[in-house]
Amino acid sequence: MPAYRGRFAPSPTGPLHFGSLVAAVGSYLDAKAHGGEWLLRVEDLDPPREMRGAARDIVDMLAAFGLDWDGGIVFQSNRHAAYRAAFDRLVAAGLVYPCACSRKEIADSALHHSGTADRALVYPGTCRDGLRQGRAPRAWRVRVSSEVIAFDDRLSGPIAQNLAQDAGDFVLLRAEGLWAYQLAVVVDDAEAGVTHVVRGADLIDSTPRQIFLQRCLGLPTPQYLHLPVVLGKNGEKLSKQTGAAALSMDEPAVVLRETFRFLGLANADSLTPVSAPAAWRARYPLTA
C-alpha cells in the first residue's frame, strides 16, 4: 500500500457543480503532489435524495476533466454488510442505544444549538438510559463521552470539540433504516486504507465525530485538509440544495483554471492538471 492514499466521495444527489469540483480537484492534486493514489467512492446511501443518472454523470465529468482515479469505483450501496459489522461491534461494546425521539421532540427539548458552524441541535440524551414505556425505537445513537476530540487540520490548524457539549449522542442508523454518513465514511476510509482526506470545510465539524468512531472501532485516523467552501451570490454554500448550476464541459480548461485560482495556486492561469501538483505542494504541504 502506498504511503499516501486519498479519495473523492461525491453524493449522487445532482450533477457536479463548481463547489464539488473544487473538492475533487483538491483531493486529486494532493494525491498526485505526494506520489499517492486517488480513489473514487460514490456515497449513494440515501436513495430518496438521489437523482437518477447523477452517479454516471459525475463519473463521466471527472473523466472529462482529466481526473483519473486508481482502481474500481466503490458504491456505498454495496457495503451495507460492512456498516452492519461495525455497528454490531459498537453495540457489543455498549456504545449504542435506541432512540424513540422524533425531530420535533428533539427540537423542543434540545439542550442548545451546537457551538459548531452548522448550528445543529445538541441531542439532550432523552433515551440514553432506556426508552420510556410504550415507545419504539426510531433510530440508533452512539453514546459519546465528554472528552475533547482534537486534530490538526492542514489548513485551519488545531480544531477541538467536546462531543458531549458540541454534538451530543449522534445517529448511526436512521429511522428510515439508512446508515448514517458518520459511520459509513469511517468504515469506508479505513477499509480502503485512506491516509489523507481532502474535502470541503463544511465537513470540518463532522471530523471529531468521525475520529471518535475511529477510536471506538480501533481504526487509524487519516490526516485532514478542509478546503474553503465555495459560496453563491447569496452568501450560502454552493450546493445542489441551493440550486448550484451543473458544470459545463464547453471549456474544461477554463473551468480548471478557475478552480486553480479559487484554491490559491500560484500562476493558476498557466497551470494544467500535469503541472498543477507542484503548485499544490507549495501551497498545501504535508504535515509531519
TADARA-V117423 format. One record per run of one state. SS is the DSSP state (h for helix, s for strand, l for the rest). FROM is the first residue (numbers start at 0). LEN is the number of residues. If there is no record, write none. Layout:
BEGIN
((SS FROM LEN) (SS FROM LEN))
END
This chain:
BEGIN
((l 0 4) (s 4 4) (l 8 8) (s 16 1) (h 17 16) (l 33 3) (s 36 6) (l 42 4) (h 46 3) (l 49 4) (h 53 11) (l 64 9) (s 73 2) (h 75 3) (l 78 1) (h 79 13) (l 92 3) (s 95 4) (l 99 3) (h 102 7) (l 109 3) (s 112 1) (l 113 7) (s 120 1) (l 121 17) (s 138 4) (l 142 5) (s 147 6) (l 153 3) (s 156 6) (h 162 4) (l 166 3) (s 169 4) (l 173 5) (s 178 1) (l 179 1) (h 180 12) (l 192 3) (s 195 5) (h 200 17) (l 217 5) (s 222 5) (l 227 3) (s 230 1) (l 231 5) (s 236 1) (l 237 8) (s 245 1) (l 246 5) (h 251 11) (l 262 5) (h 267 3) (l 270 5) (h 275 8) (l 283 5))
END
